[in-house]
Amino acid sequence: MTRDWIFHQLLPAVGVFAVTLLCYVFTLPSTITLEDAGLFQMICHNGGIGHPPGYPLFVLACQQFVSLPFFGTGVLAANLLSALLASSACLVLYLLASRLLQDSLVAAAVAICFGFSMTFWSQAIIVEVYSLAVLMFLLCALVALRFSESGEFRHLLWLAFLFGLSLSNHWPLHLLATPALLSLVVPVWRVLLGYLAEPLKLLLLVAAGVAGLLPYLSLLQDAPAFAVYGGVASLEDFVRYVSRAAYSDHSELAGWSDRLQYQSWLIVQSLRELNPALGVLVFAGLYRSFVVLHLSVAVALVLVYLSGTSLLNLLLGFEFNEFRLAIFSPYPVVAYIALALWMGLGLQWLLSALGRSVKWLRYVLPLLVCTLTLIGSYPSIAGAANSFAQRYGEMVLKQVPAESVLFVEGDSGVGLLGYLHFVRGDRHDLELRSWNNLVFSNRLASPAAPRGQQDQIRQAFIETSELPVFSTSHGEMALHHGLVFEHKVGPGYHCDGSTHDYIEYLVQLERDDVLRNGHERDLLFQLLSVLTHQHLALQLFGEPGLEQETHVLNLLQTTVPGKFVTLEVMSQVVNDEPGKKRLRGIGEEVEQLLPALASRKTRGMLAAYRGRLELQGNADLAAAKLLLEESIDQYPLADNPGVCLLHSTYRRLGLQSELDPLIKGPEAVTCE
């Protein structure tokens, strides 16, 4: 071990790992977050199967890691595992960049900048599979490069094994990046074909790849503690689970305009990933990659970027809105590796141009690009450590009385409340169940059963249960308590004042606009909406003189969701012109305040409520027609109340209705 190797290889590598890990640990959330966090926490701590395709490599690693004796039941252990995997990925990226650029200082800057990039950092501090996905791809890329340089069979054997392991974690992302790996081995394609032509070596390569896939055997569980669709007891179950057959990334409302918007977002986000100020270096590096690198490597960088962005965009078909974008925004994380390497090539070019005359720039410029990336990403990362999700879960559990059944639904219900109940041990007296028979082992029916059959079985359970039954959704015929609905007691509204402080907290969150995660913003909108419904109903149908409830309603109505719900409810009952004028103002205000990436359903419903308002009292049929047509254009599904309102408006205007061909989906429109 020479002194030169220590200073030029070992110390930079250790520095990359230590610096990134320190930043990750500093920003680790100490409370449960949304999306898949609750599900992975349950599976890591209590066993089970990850959601399709299962992610067995990550799940097995997480289950072993959190079981270490110095960890408890909190979120720290699983989040820390993601951080360690992310820092390991940065370390491997340093080794790869050092090999390509032949400059350890610039390679360290590349690795640290990628570690600080917005998307990668956001996934490095929560329990998710993307840190491991990046690590596995980089290991494959490093070994593929070594095979390309040496042509040695042992490197190809390692590549086959690592490729199988990568597929055992996140096979969709890894297959998308596979063309880049193939490009790396193109220079030795004759050597590769020679190995494949030898039966023994071909058999060894297949065996190595299969060995990497062995983690998938962990999915074969008859009765897992937690699994989205239950156990995997047959080959048919296995194929359905791994292939993600029950999942769909396509929306019936999505079209090419959504793909164009997503592509535009990807371009802008690519510039923001490191820092927009470094965009010039990225473009310079892209050009120089075809000058200073082997053509196969330069092409590989282009392929890894395009496959994780543009090709991915063509394969997906989701409606481009804030919530969906929050789901799919981590998908291009592997593609962003190319941005960091291009930036390094651009930085190397800049140093070669300026560094000869100003020696200290060789040390200052790498530090500067790392600092700029840190400054660009940190504000959005810092907000991830809030306790919004956990506080919501704790409030829900507080509203449910002892010895009750609680049905939950969605990520904010099943995952979040599942973690609090099953892992942290909150409210052991409750019987927690999934409304759609997902994840929990105490399901009432198969999640694959027809929806009508599931509804009947659930309703029979509710009616015959000896315990009080509550749910976090589906309160149409239930008693509305605020955050939960009580079944078996008849419809109505009740408030005991226990949520007043919580409502003030939610209103302040909306007013300060501090939530940056799309999942959190969506949940906040839902909570403010449902609480406004409750307090508006109490005002309309409750006991008179509830001064505190009136104050809370006024507070809720200062928010966008509160105004939205007020328009929704009052547009059905207001007939006088002063009332209509006030609601028109609210409708116009909501339209202006809605986020730019609000869903089509939200915008369609808003137009429907505004159109319904124009039909009240002295109806303005022309204004109603325009608003309702806008509603159908935004949200052309049968559950849009604007559909039948527009049918009626057309009849009153003596016009022929031509709505049916415009309505999408299998449900027929029936208007009385």
Secondary structure, DSSP 8 states (H G I E B T S, - for coil): --HHHIIIIIHHHHHHHHHHHHHHHHH--SS--STTHHHHHHHHHH----STT--HHHHHHHHHHHTSTT--SSSHHHHHHHHHHHHHHHHHHHHHHHHHHS-HHHHHHHHHHHHHSHHHHHHHTSS-SHHHHHHHHHHHHHHHHHHHHH--HHHHHHHHHHHHHHHHHHHHHHHHHHHHHHHHTGGGHHHHHHHHHSHHHHHHHHHHHHHHTGGGGGG--SS-SEETT----SHHHHHHHHTTTT---B-TT--HHHHHHHHHHHHHHHHHHH-GGGHHHHHHHHHHHHHHS-HHHHHHHHHHHHIIIIIHHHH-B---SHHHHHHHTTGGGTTHHHHHHHHHHHHHHHHHHHTTT-TTHHHHHHHHHHHHHHHHHHHHHHGGG--HHHHHHHHHHHHS-SS-EEEE-SIIIIIHHHIIIIIS---TTSEEEETTS-EETT-SS-TTS-HHHHHHHHHHHHHH-SS-EEESS--TTSEE-SS-EE-SS-SEE---STTHHHHHHHHHHHHHT---SHHHHHHHHHHHHHHHHHHHHHHHHS-TT-HHHHHHHHHHTTSHHHHHHHHHHHTTT--SHHHHHHHHHHHHHHHHHS-TT--HHHHHHHHHHHHHHHTSSS--HHHHHHHHHHHHHH--BTT-THHHHHHHHHHHHT-----GGG-BSS------
